[in-house]
Amino acid sequence: MQGILYEESTIWLFLLVTVVMGGWMAWMIGRGIALGWKPFWQAILSLLLLGVAVRFIHHALFEGSFLSPHYYVVDTIVLLIIGSAGFRATRARQMTTQYRWLYERNGPFAWRAKAGA
């Protein structure tokens, strides 16, 4: 996996920086965009910028490459997945609490119209 997903000497650095630290920020970005009732494309733009920040942390703290398109894409895909999950979970909660007479939960990331609505 080294060389494909991460360039550091151990996977723990990738998990710490990209998945834990970057993932937490990605979740909060997705959540914040959803709470403001903004469209999903704004979350995508923010998550692309967060990918640059995560690459900078890899570069500054662990001597990773900063301008590597391959590792930027890998990090950004992970961040997009986590950020999208945060957006959808928050939007599902919003739709089912603010419009409870119209919608009901259909899992953690979805909602559906109530029968008879």
Secondary structure, 3 states (H helix, E strand, C coil): CECCCECCCCHHHHHHHHHHHHHHHHHHHHHHHHHCCCCHHHHHHHHHHHHHHHHHHHHHHHCCCCCCHHHHHHHHHHHHHHHHHHHHHHHHHHHHHHCCCCEEECCCCCEEECCCC
